[in-house]
Amino acid sequence: MVRVIFLVTLSPADRLHYINQTLNNEKWTLAGTRTQITDRQMVDFANTLYGWTRSVYKFGCAFIHLSVMADYNNSNPFLQLSISEQQDIKQHLHNYYQYPLSYNLSVATTGPYLLKVLQKVSSNLEYELQKL
């Protein structure tokens, strides 16, 4: 999402530069330099345009760490996350989907909210892609 938002703000020539780097499995660098563009820079930039992008990014990063957990029914995978990552998830769900802060994070308590999150991120991504 933040990469697409970043690309939308660029000229067609600059977009092509980054798209080619993506297709060649290269890290994004400023055109004609070796200066790498980091996710943090793109998140910070996107957040100046839309106040929600940092929250979505942190939410997604925290969830990446859950992907290695396989047995969600017998253990709470959220307990494997750092307190900071748990707070990022809980705060995002609360701010945008009214998740009660009194709830403990678990598959059962977050499940009803996850489809809403994915639908919103997906629709925002589609909107940004239309601009390209």
Secondary structure by P-SEA (a helix, b strand, c coil): caaaaaaaaccaaaaaaaaaaaaaccccccccccccccaaaaaaaaaaacccaaaaaaaaaaaaaaccccccccccccccccaaaaaaaaaaaaacccccccccccccccccaaaaaaaaaaaaaaaaaaac
